[in-house]
Amino acid sequence: MNYSDHDVLRKDVALLVEKMDMFYIQLFEFERKYLYNADELTERLAAQLMKPIKNQMQDIYQQVIATSFARAYKILEMASEQ
């Protein structure tokens, strides 16, 4: 298997990671803006809704990163066999 055959996949994963980074930053800023102990009920509810979303996002992000690293490791492994 040749690495150059997977350039599109590599670029797509890199783009996905970049967009996930931006989304995670937005979630973090949202969480900082709307606190779970805010005076307004709607702000407290928004903060409570964002916490599980942020946690799920972290799990998904870790899986994407693991996939990216696994792919890079496989490429290095194949290159060393040649």
Disulfide bonds with the S-S distance in Angstrom:
none
